[in-house]
Amino acid sequence: MCRQVEGTAGEAGNRSLGVRVADLHIHTCLSPCATLDMTPRNIVRQARKKGLDIIAVTDHNSAENTGAVMAAAREANLAVIPGMEITTFEEVHIVGLFEDTGAALAMQALVYDRLQPGENDEGLFGMQVIANALDEVEGMNPRLLIAAVRMGVEETVEAIHRLKGIAVAAHIDREAFGILGQLGFIPRGLDLDALEISRRMTLRQGRSLYKELKTYPFITSSDAHDLGEIGTSPTIFRVAGPQLSELKQALKGIGGRRIEY
């Protein structure tokens, strides 16, 4: 679904711009801290119910369920961006968003290689369910996905960019796992594409609170771990389509594309 709006001459060339509603931080049942009803079909159904046009699948340190959600959304008029929420060794959450599953799985391979050794304790952390597009269980991921990886924030952002992805510092207004809460600052030269505000405040409130970070684009996302959280804090993009390339241009304010604050 795209709500078309008129643009000024030259804004988008021969492509019309429209308003698209996006939630770019959603976990599936693969994340140990997510509920087991966060299955591909359920996520797609809830996203459409909430009027979302674009979602991103961002499980902890894994992209194994991205393809299933994309397949489940194929007939739902919902764009799904494959992604991942990476926990750096500083315990900072960085969301990586990618153009396709190939890039997301390439990032996954790097993360798996740097993931802490050990297996998931389902009783302590929760189940890590690999599901297909029909919500059938394909297996369990035994890795310790809740742990930090042996990659710092700089290396993580650089790796995302090598794969032509978007790097977002997650929930900067949260003490736990937010870059400001963990480091107290954003390292000079860290090439983040956006900063994310959690659903605890509005995007406008976030920009007001963090005026010193005004040079960065801000987005807001649900960080949904259960179905009721999906779409609770969406970002409104003015773009010509749901592709990652369009979102990149919106973050930079290119060709009339932008975030609607």
Secondary structure as GFF3:
##gff-version 3
##sequence-region A 1 261
A	DSSP	beta_strand	3	4	.	.	.	ID=ss1
A	DSSP	beta_strand	18	26	.	.	.	ID=ss2
A	DSSP	alpha_helix	40	49	.	.	.	ID=ss3
A	DSSP	beta_strand	54	57	.	.	.	ID=ss4
A	DSSP	alpha_helix	66	72	.	.	.	ID=ss5
A	DSSP	beta_strand	79	87	.	.	.	ID=ss6
A	DSSP	beta_strand	93	97	.	.	.	ID=ss7
A	DSSP	alpha_helix	101	114	.	.	.	ID=ss8
A	DSSP	alpha_helix	122	125	.	.	.	ID=ss9
A	DSSP	beta_strand	129	131	.	.	.	ID=ss10
A	DSSP	beta_strand	137	140	.	.	.	ID=ss11
A	DSSP	alpha_helix	153	162	.	.	.	ID=ss12
A	DSSP	beta_strand	166	169	.	.	.	ID=ss13
A	DSSP	alpha_helix	179	183	.	.	.	ID=ss14
A	DSSP	beta_strand	194	197	.	.	.	ID=ss15
A	DSSP	alpha_helix	203	209	.	.	.	ID=ss16
A	DSSP	three_ten_helix	211	213	.	.	.	ID=ss17
A	DSSP	beta_strand	218	220	.	.	.	ID=ss18
A	DSSP	three_ten_helix	227	229	.	.	.	ID=ss19
A	DSSP	beta_strand	235	239	.	.	.	ID=ss20
A	DSSP	alpha_helix	244	252	.	.	.	ID=ss21
A	DSSP	beta_strand	258	259	.	.	.	ID=ss22
###
